[in-house]
Structure formats: C-alpha cells, structure tokens
Amino acid sequence: MKIKIALVQSNKIQDSVNDTLLKGLEYCKRAKKWGQI
C-alpha cells in the first residue's frame, strides 16, 4: 500500500510541476507580446 501512496504523491508532484511550466510558458508568450523580453 505504501508504494501506491508514493506513486500517487509523485504523480501529484509531476502535475504541479507541469502546471508551473505551462504557466511559465504562458507568461513568456505574454511578455514577448508586450515586448518585455
């Protein structure tokens, strides 16, 4: 059971990392559009 819990937790971490990366990409696109980068 502990292995299953660990897998679920690592999946949640991966999801939050992916979410952060997506937000970062969106931010970069907007910044370029506004000429900040």
N, CA, C and O of each residue as an XYZ file, in Angstrom:
148
protein
N       0.830     -1.210      0.000
C       0.000      0.000      0.000
C       0.865      1.261      0.000
O       0.526      2.255     -0.642
N       1.979      1.213      0.721
C       2.834      2.404      0.794
C       3.371      2.784     -0.582
O       3.512      3.965     -0.900
N       3.669      1.771     -1.393
C       4.175      2.047     -2.741
C       3.116      2.796     -3.549
O       3.424      3.741     -4.276
N       1.869      2.358     -3.409
C       0.779      3.003     -4.140
C       0.639      4.467     -3.729
O       0.460      5.340     -4.578
N       0.721      4.729     -2.432
C       0.626      6.105     -1.930
C       1.771      6.949     -2.490
O       1.569      8.095     -2.893
N       2.962      6.377     -2.509
C       4.126      7.102     -3.026
C       3.933      7.442     -4.502
O       4.290      8.534     -4.944
N       3.368      6.505     -5.263
C       3.118      6.756     -6.682
C       2.123      7.888     -6.872
O       2.308      8.757     -7.724
N       1.068      7.869     -6.072
C       0.060      8.932     -6.166
C       0.687     10.283     -5.849
O       0.428     11.271     -6.536
N       1.510     10.321     -4.809
C       2.159     11.576     -4.427
C       3.095     12.069     -5.522
O       3.117     13.263     -5.821
N       3.863     11.175     -6.121
C       4.787     11.588     -7.177
C       4.017     12.076     -8.397
O       4.465     12.990     -9.090
N       2.850     11.468     -8.668
C       2.015     11.939     -9.771
C       1.517     13.351     -9.508
O       1.481     14.182    -10.416
N       1.131     13.625     -8.259
C       0.658     14.963     -7.899
C       1.774     15.979     -8.054
O       1.550     17.090     -8.535
N       2.976     15.596     -7.646
C       4.127     16.495     -7.784
C       4.383     16.769     -9.261
O       4.614     17.913     -9.653
N       4.341     15.723    -10.079
C       4.565     15.876    -11.514
C       3.526     16.812    -12.118
O       3.856     17.659    -12.948
N       2.262     16.659    -11.698
C       1.198     17.524    -12.196
C       1.470     18.975    -11.845
O       1.311     19.857    -12.689
N       1.878     19.234    -10.610
C       2.126     20.615    -10.196
C       3.329     21.193    -10.937
O       3.346     22.380    -11.263
N       4.334     20.358    -11.203
C       5.499     20.815    -11.973
C       5.067     21.174    -13.388
O       5.436     22.229    -13.905
N       4.286     20.297    -14.014
C       3.796     20.565    -15.367
C       2.969     21.839    -15.400
O       3.091     22.644    -16.323
N       2.121     22.019    -14.381
C       1.278     23.207    -14.291
C       2.141     24.461    -14.210
O       1.865     25.461    -14.873
N       3.178     24.397    -13.400
C       4.078     25.541    -13.243
C       4.781     25.848    -14.557
O       4.917     27.012    -14.934
N       5.230     24.803    -15.259
C       5.904     25.002    -16.539
C       4.964     25.636    -17.558
O       5.361     26.536    -18.299
N       3.709     25.164    -17.593
C       2.733     25.731    -18.517
C       2.498     27.202    -18.221
O       2.438     28.023    -19.136
N       2.363     27.537    -16.934
C       2.157     28.939    -16.552
C       3.359     29.772    -16.950
O       3.208     30.908    -17.398
N       4.545     29.220    -16.792
C       5.767     29.926    -17.181
C       5.786     30.197    -18.675
O       6.159     31.289    -19.104
N       5.383     29.203    -19.476
C       5.329     29.381    -20.925
C       4.324     30.455    -21.303
O       4.604     31.310    -22.142
N       3.156     30.407    -20.683
C       2.126     31.417    -20.947
C       2.655     32.804    -20.617
O       2.449     33.753    -21.374
N       3.332     32.916    -19.493
C       3.881     34.203    -19.072
C       4.896     34.712    -20.098
O       4.892     35.890    -20.453
N       5.761     33.817    -20.569
C       6.770     34.200    -21.565
C       6.107     34.678    -22.849
O       6.532     35.675    -23.432
N       5.069     33.974    -23.293
C       4.364     34.376    -24.511
C       3.772     35.766    -24.351
O       3.898     36.606    -25.241
N       3.121     36.011    -23.208
C       2.514     37.319    -22.969
C       3.572     38.401    -22.889
O       3.402     39.492    -23.434
N       4.665     38.094    -22.206
C       5.740     39.076    -22.049
C       6.323     39.447    -23.412
O       6.595     40.619    -23.673
N       6.513     38.459    -24.274
C       7.028     38.731    -25.621
C       6.043     39.597    -26.389
O       6.433     40.533    -27.088
N       4.762     39.274    -26.252
C       3.726     40.026    -26.948
C       3.755     41.493    -26.537
O       3.554     42.387    -27.360
N       4.008     41.726    -25.253
C       4.036     43.102    -24.743
C       5.426     43.724    -24.874
O       5.636     44.881    -24.510
N       6.377     42.939    -25.402
C       7.715     43.483    -25.639
C       8.556     43.639    -24.387
O       9.434     44.500    -24.335
N       8.303     42.823    -23.384
C       9.060     42.918    -22.138
C      10.327     42.069    -22.172
O      11.241     42.272    -21.372
N      10.375     41.114    -23.104
C      11.561     40.249    -23.187
C      12.283     40.542    -24.498
O      13.312     39.931    -24.786
